[in-house]
Amino acid sequence: MTTESSAQQHDQHLNYQQLGNGEHIVLIHGLFGSLENLNMVAKHLSQYYCVTSVDVRNHGNSFHKTGMSYNELALDVINLLDHLAINRCHLLGHSMGGKIAMQIALNTPAKVKKLLVADIAPIQYPAHHQPIIAGLQAIDLTKVKKRKDADAQLAHYVDDVGVRQFLLRNIVSNAQGQFQFKCSLNNIEQGYQQIMQANQADNGQPFTGATLFIKGGNSDYILPEHQSSIAKLFPTAKAKVIQGTGHWLHAEKTVAFNKVVTDFLAS
C-alpha cells in the first residue's frame, strides 16, 4: 500500500506518505529535511510495518506556519495521527525529528509503543546553523537557472559539498521553470532558538516506554554528559552506537541502521 497526501501549505495536516501494512511506525526527519531523507529506512521497514513518513511544518510539502516549539511540532504529528485514526504507533525521529518524537512520547505517552531517537539528545544545543541559514537566505533565485548555480552561491557559506546537496533539495522549479524554496526559511529562522531548546516533560512525568537512542560513532550530538538528561526523561532508554558514522548515520550505513531499528522493534 502506498498513499500520499497532497497537503498544501495552508492545510491543517502535515504532508505524509504511507507504505506497507501492519503495526504503525511514524518517521520524522530533521532540520531542513523532508520525508524523502528517510526513504531507505521507510522502504525497508515497510516490509514489516505500516510506515508513515511526515514532512514537518515549514518543511517539504507541509504547511507554513510560525512557531517551531517542540510542543507545537509534536501536536502537528499528533493531529495527523488522529486524522489517520492511528491510536498507537512506534516513533522514529532523526536529529530535530528525534526531538519531536521525544516530545510526542512525553506529551502523549499512551500513543507511543516504542521510541527510537537517531543521533540527538533531549538537551539544549548551542546555535550552530547560522552559516546555513545565512547562505540559504543569500541565494538570489533570479540568477538560478540550474541547481549548480545555487550551489555556487551557497558554497560561499557552506564548505561541505554533501551538506550543500542536502540543503539544495529545498529548491524546486515551479511550472514556469523558476526556482523557489519549498521550505519556509523565514519561519525556520524565526523559530531557530526554539529548535535548539531542550525537551521538557510539562507534566513532570518521564516516558517509561521502551526507548532506544542510536548514536553515530563519530558524531558529537550525543555525549556522555548527556546521559543524566536522557535518564531523567527516558529512564528505560538503551543506546546503540553505529561505528564509522557521523550525524547522518541512517544514510551513511543504511543496512546497519535498519538492522538496529528492526531488532529493537522486534525485541
PyMOL commands that set and color helices and strands:
alter all, ss='L'
color gray80, all
select helices_A, chain A and resi 35-45+70-83+96-107+109-111+130-138+141-143+147-154+161-170+185-190+192-195+224-233+249-252+254-266
alter helices_A, ss='H'
color red, helices_A
select strands_A, chain A and resi 2-4+16-19+24-28+50-54+89-94+112-118+171-173+179-181+210-216+238-242
alter strands_A, ss='S'
color yellow, strands_A
deselect
rebuild
show_as cartoon
